[in-house]
Amino acid sequence: MCALRFRREGSAERLSISLFLGCVGLAFGAGMARADDPDPTSPAAPAPPARSVGQVTATATRAERDLLDVAGNVTVIDREAIEKSGARDVPELLRRESGLFVTNDIGSPEGYRVEARGFNNGGGNGSALLVLMDGRRLNEADSSFVDWSLVQLDRVERIEIVRGPGSALYGDNAMGGVVQIITKDGAGQPHATLSGRFGSYQEATGSLFAGGSQGPFSGSFYADGYTSDGYREHSDFDSHMFSGKLRWTPSDIASFEVSSGYSADDRKRPGTLTQAQIDEFGRDAAQPFTNNFDAAHERWVQGLGQLILAKDVKLKLLPYWRSRRDSGAFESSDPDPFRQFDFDFGTDTSSWGGSAQIEVDLPIGGFPNRAIAGFEFLRDDVDRTSAAFSSFCTPSCTGDTRVHRRILSGFAQEEFSILENLLLAAGVRYDDAHYAGGSVSTDPFSTSVQDLARSPSALSPRAALTWRFLPATSAYVSYSRGFRFPNFDEAIGFAGDLFDLQPQRSNDYEVGLKQRSETFSANLAFYWMDVKDEIFFNPLIVDPTFGFPFAQNSNLERVRHRGIELGSNWHPLSWLELYGSYTLNDVRIQKDPVTQLDGERMPLEPLNHGTAGFYLFLPWHFETGANANIVGPRHVANNFGNGVSSLPTYYTLDTTLAWRAPLGEHVDIALLFRIKNLTDQEYSEVAGAPTFGPGPLGFNPAPGRNYEGGVTVSWK
Amino acid sequence: MTARARAAALFILLAAGPAPAQEAGALAEAHAPAVDFAPSGPSVESRLAEIRRRIQAALEYPPLARWQDLEGDALVRFEIGSEGRARGVRVVRSSGEPLLDAAAARAVVAAGVLPRVYGPLEVPVSFELATRR
């Protein structure tokens, strides 16, 4: 196009005319285009800038449902919330969530225990919280606990918390709830994050995450190291780990991913202190005469295949393998010869398995409908050797345990919109397990198990109705059944043959209300869970061999867990965010003919606990926040008869100051300073009555006021 | 002076009075080169709008990306060849997700025969997921 341009400059009018060669060419009839640009085909002409044709947008519906339509008390902690929190590890974040009760008896990353809905009740029993990392089970085969030192927060992208039984979809362990941890993805332009922290007790940690994409491939690498002397003497913890992830997306209907990792750590355990020992040696002392330690090495590989088989038909394959070796000792040089012992052990655990799942999104009558079906296989092997030296073992006792189990499962779920705002979800899962193997022991307190031939099974149905009665508000009602198979420590037990130990099963009824908007979100849930055969490490069981109480795992015939969970987050102003949670867990034995403790409360789990906090977003990229945590009185571990005085209420207050700012176009920096337990409260999260026989309580003193500083640099 | 000579003199005179650099930049930005094959017919703007419409019609959300909850914005650059089809299609700003980048480039290729416009063209492509009910 030919153009004449008239422009004003200052008070004088000046004529400026641009005539492009194309226009001249047109005037002379020399060209076919009527352009007001140079001939773009001429090599001498400068390359013209690209011209935009305008924005185009592809929109689709998320595969995942809105949280308001999910029948359950579900929350999601995303990466932004993780960074804002300043938390060092995942359990520290989970402490702030309703329905979860977090304890740490050592103060190190290993000492965490996280349970939902009243199952953090001590005594050495297994876990009723299933924890998945990218779909792979983190619960260990032998104890069913999660080693939280393996879950580094710096590589976590998102945490999803589902409270209440998830056995209808996930099976074993998912009785109190399910925590899904999704790690960072490397896709995108090359990017990296380097982070370091230093703190009290000689704590130092560093991590590096790097990722990027090239064509159909994307990958990431993560490495970290951690060292700390720990708050207490003899609670040193050192670890390092590496992991990598590679994804290949050959087409828009298939992607394949493989990830692998290795971690190693050395832990020392300070043991418990009596009140007299605290008074004499101080709260940070280790148990005198004790030397407990453990070294753990873990490797894992997992794959993920995602294929679109047909329109709205998806196949997901998840194979995995995990191997772990623990070697350590429990040693006591107590002057009392009856308390002297040296117990050395080495445990090799391996797990492998996988799942295949098909999802079909097929509207029925114009309403969304989703069906999910699949099966899962899991094989666990545990080899444990031990040697004990004590006054009861002369010259020594040895133990050799070789057991395995396999679990084969099938499941089906259906989500159907009865009305536009009414969603029905129903499903069922069947798990069939088989335990085999045995143990040989020369310990006088143990019995050799010739063959642990047991084949428990579980049927776990679920039904729920969600009513989205307002755009940002919904209510739900649900029924579900959960279960937990005995883990190897419970099934074999160091106290001998426990063939009669049954799976723990529950019936859960729940109603809830949810609100989610830009500035306010809240979850309120009431649950009632009757647990049959709750597995418990019970110090009141009378051993038939000895004729006196000798702790061992047992089934409590009926335990009732009831509770209220309330969590909320409010963003009233752009510079202010408030949050809080409250949990009531009333966990009582309803009926147990063996111990006859009907009506007594279960230990450790407090009736009430809660959290309150805020974030202030200040000028010049500064942020500050505080988090208060309060835990009500609770019975000490092993205090089945509720006759021993309770642990008192404690609260902690943590504060955070952060500065997050861009350093140029491609670099961000964050500086962090935290004070934890600002008011220097003296408390013990965990304490216990002696497992065997009478004696003073043993306390696990928690850290006093401590400090932490860190820096994170991100390249993008 | 002949008419041709007068026109040449006027051209030299006017072309010799350069606008300030800042003005020139603003001018170029405000008036990006509109290059045209056809001396008559629809304007460049209307043909660009038609190109946008055809790319939009060819754009699909990759089902796998939807499943994996992937969103992002990509910028695709291309030219229109002599046969009217997009050529030299490349993603000049990645969405961060290979799946979305490929879908954005594929939409430009799949748009078919396009109205002719000279020079490089760009199309910003967004992939957005709406909440499932």
Chai-1 contact restraints between the chains, C-beta under 6 A:
chainA,res_idxA,chainB,res_idxB,connection_type,confidence,min_distance_angstrom,max_distance_angstrom,comment,restraint_id
A,M1,B,A34,contact,1.0,0.0,6.0,A-B,restraint_1
A,S16,B,A19,contact,1.0,0.0,6.0,A-B,restraint_2
A,I17,B,L14,contact,1.0,0.0,6.0,A-B,restraint_3
A,A33,B,D36,contact,1.0,0.0,6.0,A-B,restraint_4
A,R34,B,D36,contact,1.0,0.0,6.0,A-B,restraint_5
A,R34,B,P39,contact,1.0,0.0,6.0,A-B,restraint_6
A,A35,B,V35,contact,1.0,0.0,6.0,A-B,restraint_7
A,A35,B,D36,contact,1.0,0.0,6.0,A-B,restraint_8
A,D37,B,P33,contact,1.0,0.0,6.0,A-B,restraint_9
A,D37,B,V35,contact,1.0,0.0,6.0,A-B,restraint_10
A,P40,B,V35,contact,1.0,0.0,6.0,A-B,restraint_11
A,P40,B,Y118,contact,1.0,0.0,6.0,A-B,restraint_12
A,P40,B,G119,contact,1.0,0.0,6.0,A-B,restraint_13
A,P48,B,P33,contact,1.0,0.0,6.0,A-B,restraint_14
A,P48,B,G119,contact,1.0,0.0,6.0,A-B,restraint_15
A,A50,B,R77,contact,1.0,0.0,6.0,A-B,restraint_16
A,A50,B,P120,contact,1.0,0.0,6.0,A-B,restraint_17
A,A50,B,L121,contact,1.0,0.0,6.0,A-B,restraint_18
A,A50,B,E122,contact,1.0,0.0,6.0,A-B,restraint_19
A,R51,B,A32,contact,1.0,0.0,6.0,A-B,restraint_20
A,R51,B,L121,contact,1.0,0.0,6.0,A-B,restraint_21
A,S52,B,E122,contact,1.0,0.0,6.0,A-B,restraint_22
A,V53,B,L48,contact,1.0,0.0,6.0,A-B,restraint_23
A,V53,B,I51,contact,1.0,0.0,6.0,A-B,restraint_24
A,V53,B,R52,contact,1.0,0.0,6.0,A-B,restraint_25
A,V53,B,L121,contact,1.0,0.0,6.0,A-B,restraint_26
A,V53,B,V123,contact,1.0,0.0,6.0,A-B,restraint_27
A,G54,B,R52,contact,1.0,0.0,6.0,A-B,restraint_28
A,Q55,B,P124,contact,1.0,0.0,6.0,A-B,restraint_29
A,V56,B,I55,contact,1.0,0.0,6.0,A-B,restraint_30
A,V56,B,Q56,contact,1.0,0.0,6.0,A-B,restraint_31
A,V56,B,L59,contact,1.0,0.0,6.0,A-B,restraint_32
A,V56,B,V125,contact,1.0,0.0,6.0,A-B,restraint_33
A,T57,B,S126,contact,1.0,0.0,6.0,A-B,restraint_34
A,A58,B,L59,contact,1.0,0.0,6.0,A-B,restraint_35
A,A58,B,Y61,contact,1.0,0.0,6.0,A-B,restraint_36
A,A58,B,F127,contact,1.0,0.0,6.0,A-B,restraint_37
A,T59,B,E128,contact,1.0,0.0,6.0,A-B,restraint_38
A,T59,B,A130,contact,1.0,0.0,6.0,A-B,restraint_39
A,A60,B,Y61,contact,1.0,0.0,6.0,A-B,restraint_40
A,A60,B,R66,contact,1.0,0.0,6.0,A-B,restraint_41
A,A60,B,L129,contact,1.0,0.0,6.0,A-B,restraint_42
A,T61,B,A130,contact,1.0,0.0,6.0,A-B,restraint_43
A,T61,B,R132,contact,1.0,0.0,6.0,A-B,restraint_44
A,R62,B,L129,contact,1.0,0.0,6.0,A-B,restraint_45
A,R62,B,T131,contact,1.0,0.0,6.0,A-B,restraint_46
A,R62,B,R132,contact,1.0,0.0,6.0,A-B,restraint_47
A,A63,B,R66,contact,1.0,0.0,6.0,A-B,restraint_48
A,A63,B,W67,contact,1.0,0.0,6.0,A-B,restraint_49
A,R65,B,R132,contact,1.0,0.0,6.0,A-B,restraint_50
A,D66,B,T131,contact,1.0,0.0,6.0,A-B,restraint_51
A,A187,B,G96,contact,1.0,0.0,6.0,A-B,restraint_52
A,A187,B,E97,contact,1.0,0.0,6.0,A-B,restraint_53
A,G188,B,G96,contact,1.0,0.0,6.0,A-B,restraint_54
A,Q189,B,S94,contact,1.0,0.0,6.0,A-B,restraint_55
A,S213,B,P98,contact,1.0,0.0,6.0,A-B,restraint_56
A,P216,B,P98,contact,1.0,0.0,6.0,A-B,restraint_57
A,T249,B,P98,contact,1.0,0.0,6.0,A-B,restraint_58
A,T249,B,L99,contact,1.0,0.0,6.0,A-B,restraint_59
A,D252,B,P62,contact,1.0,0.0,6.0,A-B,restraint_60
A,D252,B,L64,contact,1.0,0.0,6.0,A-B,restraint_61
A,D252,B,L99,contact,1.0,0.0,6.0,A-B,restraint_62
A,I253,B,L64,contact,1.0,0.0,6.0,A-B,restraint_63
A,S255,B,L64,contact,1.0,0.0,6.0,A-B,restraint_64
A,I308,B,P63,contact,1.0,0.0,6.0,A-B,restraint_65
A,I308,B,L64,contact,1.0,0.0,6.0,A-B,restraint_66
A,K314,B,W67,contact,1.0,0.0,6.0,A-B,restraint_67
